[in-house]
């Protein structure tokens, strides 16, 4: 139920989606004779779009998420006492992989690249991938087979891989991966996911009893940029969409009791706010 609502309704209520839908409605409202409403939506939407395209709104929304957890040095991983490496799904595309018969990934491929590098640094650690299909209309487009093929191609030995392919959101990632891993509360597992996704992921895994060390990858921010920004307008809209989705997700997961804190931080206890 939670997955269905988040996919069907969640994206529709995000600001970028509402902005684009509002602007698309303007000519139809004028054609229907609702000139006052169309004028309001056109003006408000135009101002909002200008703010999104020409101010560092993307940075202001995304940077707090990405900087919440510090980057971990590989040397720390090489010398640390860890139980394993858990990689969250997301970048892999099951539908494209089926269509073109080769592992297909989009943004956030760093999750796999860094997992393979750490696996080479620590040949003693298992690598657990967790991720099914995040596509509401295609539950068979699972990420597990794609991740397994890709990680094997990147040099991770098959006997070190544990693949979980049934989870459809981050909450299910934590639960189903725990069932596969066994004891997850003693020695820490390295948790690899995108930096913007790390606060929500870390909070959910901790709430489910995992002992994890955050290993954020896939950064999208470096400094606030005003103005034209090399005409990277679609990038800005995409990053605003990504950031607001994470902020809404943090709030929704806290309200529904799936996390102990609204904005999880490193080394937090399991005690609620």
TORSETOR-412309 format. One record per atom (N, C-alpha, C): x, y, z; residue in one letter. Coordinates in steps of 0.1 Angstrom, whole numbers, plus 5000, padded with zeros to 4 digits. Example, Ala and Ser with C-alpha at 12.3 -4.5 7.8 and 13.67 -1.06 7.14 Angstrom:
513249435078A;512349555078A;513249675078A;512849785071S;513749895071S;512950005079S;
//
This chain:
500849885000X;500050005000X;500950135000X;501950135009X;502750255010X;503550274997X;504050164991X;504750174978X;503850224967X;502550174966X;501650224956X;501350374957X;501050414970X;500750554972X;501950644968X;503150604973X;504350684970X;504650694955X;504350594947X;504550594933X;503450674925X;502250644929X;501150704922X;500850844925X;501050884938X;500651014943X;501951094946X;502951024951X;504151094955X;504751194945X;504951144933X;505551224923X;504651334918X;503351314919X;502451424914X;502451544923X;502751524936X;502651634946X;504051714947X;505051664940X;506351734941X;506351864933X;507051964938X;506952104932X;507152114917X;508252044912X;508552054898X;507451994889X;506851884894X;505651824886X;504551914886X;504151974898X;503052064899X;503252194891X;504552244890X;504852354883X;504652334868X;505152224863X;505052194848X;503552164845X;502852094853X;501452074850X;500652204850X;500952294860X;500252424860X;500452504848X;501652514843X;501952584831X;501352524819X;501252394819X;500652324807X;499152354807X;498552374819X;497052394819X;496652534815X;497652634815X;497252774812X;496552794799X;497052744787X;496252764775X;494852704775X;494752584781X;493452524782X;492452594790X;492952654801X;492052734810X;491652864802X;492552924795X;492153044787X;491153004776X;491352894770X;490352844760X;489052824766X;489052774778X;487752754785X;487152874791X;487752994789X;487253114794X;487553154808X;488453074815X;488853094828X;490153184828X;489953304824X;491153394821X;491853434834X;491053454845X;491653504857X;492553394863X;491953264864X;492753154869X;493953124860X;493853134847X;494953104838X;496053214840X;495553344842X;496553444844X;497353424857X;496653384867X;497353364880X;498353244879X;497853134873X;498753014871X;499953054863X;499753124852X;500853164843X;501853254850X;501353354857X;502253444864X;503053374875X;502253304884X;502953224895X;503853124890X;503453044879X;504352944874X;505553004867X;505453114860X;506553174854X;507553224864X;507053294875X;508053334885X;508753214892X;507953114895X;508552994901X;509552924892X;509252924879X;510252864870X;511452944869X;511353074869X;512553164868X;513453144881X;512753134892X;513553104905X;514252974904X;513552874899X;514152744898X;515352734888X;515252814877X;516252804866X;517452904869X;517253014876X;518253114877X;518853134891X;518353064901X;518853074914X;519452944919X;520252944929X;520852814934X;519852734943X;518552734939X;517552664947X;517952514947X;518452464936X;518852324936X;519852294946X;520852384947X;521952364957X;521452374971X;520552474974X;520052494987X;519252374992X;518552314983X;517752194987X;518552064988X;519552054979X;520251924978X;521451914987X;522152024989X;523452024996X;523251975011X;522252015018X;522051965032X;521951815032X;521251765022X;521151615022X;522451545019X;523151595009X;524451535005X;525551555015X;525451655023X;526551685032X;526251635047X;525151565048X;524751525062X;525651415067X;526151335058X;527051225062X;528451245056X;529551235063X;530851265058X;531251155048X;532151185039X;532651085030X;533651005037X;533650875035X;534550775041X;535750745032X;536950755038X;538150735030X;538250575027X;538750545016X;538950405013X;539950335022X;540950415027X;541950355036X;541250315049X;540150395053X;539450355065X;538750215063X;538150205051X;537550075048X;538549955048X;539749985042X;540749875041X;541149825055X;541149915065X;541749885078X;540549855088X;539349885085X;538249875095X;537749735097X;536949725108X;536349605111X;534949605107X;534649555095X;533349555089X;532849415086X;531449405086X;530849265084X;530649245069X;530449355062X;530149335048X;529749465041X;529449465028X;529049585020X;527649565015X;526749655018X;525449655013X;525249765003X;524749734991X;524549834981X;523049844978X;522549964978X;521149984975X;520950004960X;519849944956X;519549954942X;518950094938X;518750114925X;518250244920X;518750274907X;520050274904X;520550314891X;520250214880X;520150084884X;520049984874X;518649984867X;518549954854X;517249964847X;516949824841X;516049754848X;515649614843X;515049614830X;514249714826X;513549714813X;514549734802X;515449834803X;516449854793X;517449734791X;517749674803X;518649554803X;517949444795X;516649414797X;515949314790X;515949344775X;515749474771X;515549514757X;516849504750X;517949534756X;519249544749X;520249434753X;519849354762X;520749234766X;522149274771X;522249384778X;523449414785X;523049494797X;523849494808X;523449564820X;523349714817X;522249774821X;521949914818X;521749984831X;522550094833X;522350184845X;522350324840X;521650404848X;521550554845X;522450634855X;521750734861X;522450804871X;522750724883X;523750764891X;524150694903X;524850564901X;525450544889X;526250424887X;527450414896X;527750524903X;528850524913X;528650414924X;527350384927X;527050284937X;527750154933X;527650114921X;528349984916X;529850004915X;530250114910X;531650134908X;532450134921X;531850204931X;532550214944X;532450074951X;531350004950X;531149874956X;532249784951X;532449784938X;533449694932X;534849734937X;535149864938X;536449904943X;536649854958X;535649874966X;535749834980X;535849684981X;535149614972X;535249464973X;536649424969X;537249494961X;538649454957X;539649484969X;539349604976X;540149634988X;539949534999X;538749485000X;538349395011X;537849265006X;538649175001X;538249044995X;537548955005X;537648995018X;537048905029X;535548945031X;535049045025X;533749095028X;532749045018X;531549005022X;530448975013X;529849105007X;529349104995X;528649214989X;527249184987X;526349254994X;524949234994X;524249344986X;523649314975X;522849404968X;521349384971X;520649494973X;519149494976X;518449584967X;517549534959X;516749614950X;515949534940X;514649554941X;513749484931X;513349584920X;512049594917X;511649684907X;510949804914X;511449924910X;510850044915X;509850104906X;509550024895X;508650074885X;507250014888X;506350104891X;504950054895X;504249974885X;504450004873X;503749934862X;504449804857X;505649784862X;506449664857X;507149604869X;506449524877X;507149464889X;508149354885X;508249314873X;509249214868X;510549284864X;510549414863X;511849484859X;512749494871X;513249384876X;513949384889X;515449424887X;515949484897X;517349534896X;518349424900X;517949324907X;518849224912X;519649154901X;519049094891X;519849034880X;520749134873X;520349254871X;521149354865X;522449384874X;522149404886X;523249434896X;524249314896X;523749194897X;524549074897X;525449064885X;524949084873X;525749074861X;526749194861X;526349314865X;527249424865X;528449404875X;528149364887X;529149354897X;530149234893X;529549134887X;530449024883X;531349074872X;530849154862X;531649214852X;532749304857X;532449364869X;533449454875X;534449384884X;534349254884X;535349174891X;534949114904X;533749134909X;533349074922X;533048924920X;533648844927X;533448694926X;532048654929X;531448564921X;530048524923X;529748474937X;530748404943X;530548344956X;530548444967X;530848564964X;530748674974X;529448754974X;528748734963X;527548814961X;526248754968X;525548844974X;524148814979X;523248904972X;522248854965X;521348934957X;519948924962X;519349044966X;517949044970X;517149124960X;516149064954X;515449124942X;513949144944X;513449144956X;512049154958X;511649294964X;512549364970X;512249494977X;511849594966X;510949684970X;510549784960X;510649924965X;511149944977X;511450074983X;512550054994X;512950164999X;514050155009X;513750085022X;512450095026X;512050025038X;512149875036X;511649835024X;511749695021X;513249645019X;514049735014X;515449705013X;516049665026X;515749745037X;516349715050X;515849585056X;514549555054X;513949435060X;514349315053X;514249305039X;514649185032X;516149155032X;516949265031X;518349245032X;518749195045X;518049235056X;518349185069X;518149035070X;517048995064X;516648845064X;517748765057X;518348825047X;519448755040X;520748755047X;521048875053X;522348885059X;522548815073X;521348805080X;521448745093X;521748845104X;522848835112X;523148925122X;523749055116X;522949165118X;523449295113X;523649395123X;523549355136X;523549445147X;524949455154X;525849355151X;527049345158X;528149435152X;528749375141X;529749445134X;529149535123X;529649655120X;528949735110X;529149695096X;528049715088X;528049695074X;528249835067X;529049835056X;529149965049X;527949975040X;527250085041X;525950115034X;526250215023X;526150165010X;526450244999X;525250284992X;525050414991X;523950474983X;524250614979X;523450674971X;523650814967X;523650904979X;524551014979X;524651104990X;523351164994X;522551204985X;521251264988X;520251174994X;520451044991X;519550934996X;519950885009X;521250915013X;521750855025X;521050885038X;520551015041X;519851035053X;518650945055X;517850925045X;516650845046X;517050695047X;518050655039X;518450515039X;519050475053X;519950565058X;520550535071X;519550535082X;518650625082X;517550625092X;516750505092X;516350455080X;515550335079X;516350215083X;517550195079X;518350085083X;518550075098X;518950195104X;519150195118X;517850155126X;516750205121X;515450175127X;515050025127X;515649955117X;515449815116X;516549735122X;517349795130X;518349725138X;519649705132X;519949765120X;521149745113X;522249835120X;523449785121X;524649855125X;525349895112X;525250015107X;525750055094X;526650175095X;527650175086X;528550295084X;528150355071X;527750475070X;527350535058X;528550555049X;528350515036X;529350545026X;528750605014X;528550745015X;527850815004X;528650824991X;527950814980X;528550834967X;527550914958X;527950944946X;527051004936X;526651144941X;527551234942X;527351374946X;526851454934X;526051554936X;525551634925X;525751784928X;526251824940X;526451964943X;527951994945X;528352114943X;529752154946X;529752304951X;528852394946X;528852524950X;527552594945X;526952694952X;525852764946X;526152844934X;525352834924X;525552904911X;524352984907X;524553114906X;523453204901X;523553214886X;522353254880X;522353284866X;522153164857X;522753184845X;522453084835X;523152954837X;524152934844X;524752804848X;525052714836X;525652774825X;525952694813X;524652634807X;523552694808X;522252644803X;521852514808X;522352474820X;522052344825X;520652354832X;519652394825X;518352424831X;517652284835X;517652184826X;517052064829X;517751994841X;519052014842X;519751954854X;519252024866X;519052154866X;518552214878X;517152164882X;516252154873X;514952104875X;515051964881X;515951874875X;516051744879X;516551734894X;517551824897X;518051824911X;517051874921X;516251974917X;515252024926X;514151904928X;513851834918X;512951724919X;513451614928X;514751584926X;515451484934X;515451524949X;515851644952X;515851694965X;514551694972X;513551754966X;512151764972X;511651624974X;511951524965X;511451394967X;512051334980X;513351364982X;513951304994X;513451375007X;513251505007X;512651575018X;511251525021X;510451515011X;509051455013X;509151315018X;510051235013X;510251095018X;510651095032X;511551175036X;511951185050X;510851205059X;509951305056X;508851345064X;507851225064X;507551165052X;506551055051X;507050935059X;508250905059X;508750785066X;508750805081X;508950935085X;508950965100X;507450955104X;506551015097X;505151025101X;504550875102X;504950795092X;504450655092X;505250565101X;506150615109X;506850535119X;507950445113X;508350465101X;509450385095X;510850435098X;510950555104X;512150605109X;512050665123X;513150675130X;513050725144X;513250875144X;513850935134X;514051075133X;513651135120X;513351265119X;513051335107X;514251345098X;515351385104X;516551405096X;517751335102X;517851205099X;518851115106X;520251175104X;521151155114X;522451205114X;523451085117X;524751095114X;525650995117X;525750965132X;525950835135X;526150785149X;524950815158X;523750825152X;522550845161X;522250725168X;521550735179X;521050615186X;519750575180X;519250465185X;517950415180X;516750485187X;517050575197X;515950635205X;515250735196X;513950745196X;513250845188X;513450985194X;513051085186X;513051225190X;512251245203X;
//
